[in-house]
């Protein structure tokens, strides 16, 4: 232990857990030799090589990504690096004699500043992706290699780029940042992978220290812990491990409350690769397939590729129900050439079904592929961002027409159930007006719209409490209207994976939850502990 003694630094927890390991500072890097400036042609070629190398790295990471958040973040950077509009200013500067590093840095700085200074929180959040992209290319130009971070390390720094997060093996490790947001991309990635994480870490001089304990449950980072602190920490970690082991007991058992009521627990997925790590027997089916990654730009008009992906998902489910959402592009999920550019507020703009109805051929392609896949197992088609009944009616007419054309052509197909996501308060409060076969609450957007707080805003994070009365009352209203119509109601947003919310969701009457695959055990354990009072729900 260093002579300067233990230091206890407070931070804000954004991903729960306990970690102990070597302290690693993000600023550490091994630098290559200083690159000499070449001719204008050589400088342009150097930048082209650096961009190509950065794209290749990001594409490899994207191919390895096992969840939608990671894939979308990386796809954004890959698309940006391949966009001549983004890269042209740097090459134009090189043509005037500017060194490649300066040309790239200056060109990207303008775009980073434009994103960062935007009135729209979505664009401000994307500024960190642009900085990440900028710095990766600069590292290739300079021959820099980030210092390797061994698994089990406690990583400390001002901020952590999403792609850098994805390059690190996190088994047993943790993150402590002086900046950041609870709803940042890295925070979401940390929660999805179970990596303990603190943000807004207090300033402290940690130089000379090599070991740390990260307690994200109590919001502290203990650097150079003494024997008592280390012993207490290990005791708490053993208790946490026993708790996780206990939760694992529930993984392959049906979800049943302490009062004996069966609850349906399904999983959310975004691509076929995720299924490799999930045992179908551990869940009641799939409550949400996000098709924004499954159906990228190249697959928008490719019915066969979509059908093959949907078929594989239904075959994996082995007769369990599968709910596949039509494209929910827009907002924080742009698809180049499909989504609308330049909106002042993309979260309140043309997204979800609004966007799908502007591209009827793309939607028809997806509906045809889904109708063909519906012959394989119980398939439900879910429409996102529905606000008024006519939107769902238009999709139903298009689905009817797609099925009729397939049958006329002698193509095997079936009519899937058609339902809607409840994310917009206008739909939640008037559910009786919609002709829908089922509903599923998208809690992420519903909370955002009910509280008028962007989920990307660190300053407003406290107002986005999913258990606040307005949100819970609206959920109860949705369930009440669905029950009155005798249509199934579920919830597929992040709220379902948060064990703090399970009791409240059950008490408002929800009996079907779709969760992140990593949350299956702990959600079922939380359900088993809850006793539903007579007359509740």
Steps between C-alpha positions, in 0.01 A plus 500: 500500500625854431625702791250779445216287644146415396278750320121478487348683202127538448315475170156444354405134436368425151562124480484289817761259628828451683846477348857477630805530281799687365447872452543598134491856369346546156754759397776236495604416142807382319599742226654410168781692338430858390373492143676725251284710272502385140380645174135595458436171326676308777306684769171424327599136467596488870159634600324255269691211661420625852130535420493156341675347802259671740200378300640147496548500879150635560347251256673214682366628832154535347509143372593380850234711671228292663244769571317779321649792692856404412420425138318828441776708654766336285290504185459878538877548505561261211241682289641841590855398408374375165309822426690732261312798644668429834851430370524741204591815699813329635615393155430849366726643773774249416483613137604847618806364680361435848642199687257203517471501881415869516264479202305213655495651848384843379233357268361270768515769767257711299254211480546406864430861599189512281365184664602606851342847466176370351174580678402138450620258767526215251764685299681608817522135606641407159785749546679242715477248214659753265782565748552127532514465122734801468743368759509148354608635161759727664646203687547314173663803341741538792568129539365507857375187667281532811658330797347153545254478785497156659175350618410578858637856486336803660507755218513867601481805275298802399293313242504167318425467130239235412730322256779495760258341748424227249870422450554421870439167675301597809482179700536616860580861406329835540489863384529832685470823298514864599248585226219303335124457517273225641350469153822526301587230250775364723269486804247300299772264382628457857155411629436253218829321577485524879807724531495711823529869412518839672483842338553854633793373706631758746837653419790327675867446431525127433857500370717238664210269582466163335200320654137599549166373623195621305170484686236625260222404738616761752660735246863487619843425358750398768858536377784316678259341751626399842452150638167579670351658185619209287358244745162673520489528122571131453220414744258713303616347174443148634147600600444644151630180341266290714214725396590455132523125549158504663361698207643244260279237665202677348643522149348179363189497718166660414454847649250475784421759767505424873119499481509228232421700188678408176675788325619484140867604462634536147822646358590797281749446218637702208684247287523130439845472660356578843306173495822299517538595867135442601336167587143505362387311810598796721225726364141496380593627156617825345306813588693737277720454194649837408547487124703822461827304503356183354375705204781738411523724196592209273201289611225765478379359167632144540202280587700176489764613749236629738298179470810289572572699818139485624484128421812430707357692797170309490679167467711588805182575698375141450132587498519782754346833396722752322415869466688679223487879483489671164780747434532750783751722326539869569559679829831359627501224234576657161517282189688680220282548194183416694460731798441874473812714547514841661196479728518748787373237745525143363336347809186700422540466126448252219581166661347157553173443312500862385814428302383157382188649344718742303681197351216259412720275282746447787216423741333267250826307457521451876134401532536242221804345668318493834187340352713227344679439832167476682456147364789380717362594843281741696612838366371840606577820309534813712483856369707769679419864580128472423323824589157487333277210387535571127875416513431148621207470257732585209751236607221242534377575148857462369543171687168368361609599148844340541349170618244502218771554236716222647208257496407596145861427400487161671754600766451332838410758765276565800328802650686601817342691786547874467553712809645830610757642734366746754766768520307818426276638778229580241472128423526392863206721601273396212580133456130416461505670157760267349423174316796304628556133578739574788697783659851526640620799697830652390595651833814680381318738268182514708696629802685747278177642361307500829778685685604721204860399573737364239648170612839630380505784754719448807365819659142371485569139597327535839174599327500182293413277796295211355314457831373854523120517547415643155675212323348232724150646466531501123620139501202404715269674254651308208455167678145587605400589143668189359327276753165661423557417132636155586822554307844398632716773652873481570796729564825470302703808601794525739260532793423126475868415560528725806426294810404817690200530269371140505265538796351818358449346155327197646283715726370707207387174341773406253543124466740491206848655501767491232850554635865512402631140485756573774217603733297177478621346826477811716158598361357155567649511852338840561166364377531203736547737796192709420159420641213652304232617741143387436323748273824652365577506128 
